[in-house]
Amino acid sequence: MFTSVLMIEKPLTSEDVEFVTTLHGDEAVSFFVLMQPRGDQADVLLRAIDDVAIGELKEAVREGEEPEGQDAKPLAERALDHSLAALRAAGCEAVGQVVEDHPLDRLKAAVDESSADEVIVLTAPHYVEEFFHRDWASRARHKVGVPVLKLFAHSE
């Protein structure tokens, strides 16, 4: 069985589930999902710039309205539960947890705990962070010791 650590920041859409569950053809896949709520990322300005860059002006205006810290945890837990259920409904094994702090340290630990074959970082585009190689995928490549695949999440 192929094991992937999947790092997400919002609930998986049906398109996301189909995409990640078919990456390895007919091989059985298990997922260790880490939910890092977008509201926990400190730099609202970078997120607003990303929104403007992809033409999401309304989202850019609302960036400061997202719940942060402990206020974001209940939403993240629901998003994680939804994502795990969707992966299981697609026939995959799936476990996961909400990451409250030190996401890259937790990612490395998840890779080690699950003996993962790969890491998939599935997020919205973060152009500013990606340009400076400060996004999760770029930083994870130097930390986890397995291949890291960066994918863009679908929008509902």
Buried (B, 14 or more C-beta within 10 A) or exposed (E): EBBBBBBBBBBBBEEBBEBBBEBEEEEEBBBBBBBBBBBBBEEBEBBBBBBBBBEBEEBBEEBEEBBBEEEBBEBBBEBBBBBBBBBBEBEBBBEBBBBBEEBBEBBBBBBEEBEBBBBBBBBBBBBBBBEEEEBBBBBBBEEBEBEBBBBBBBEE
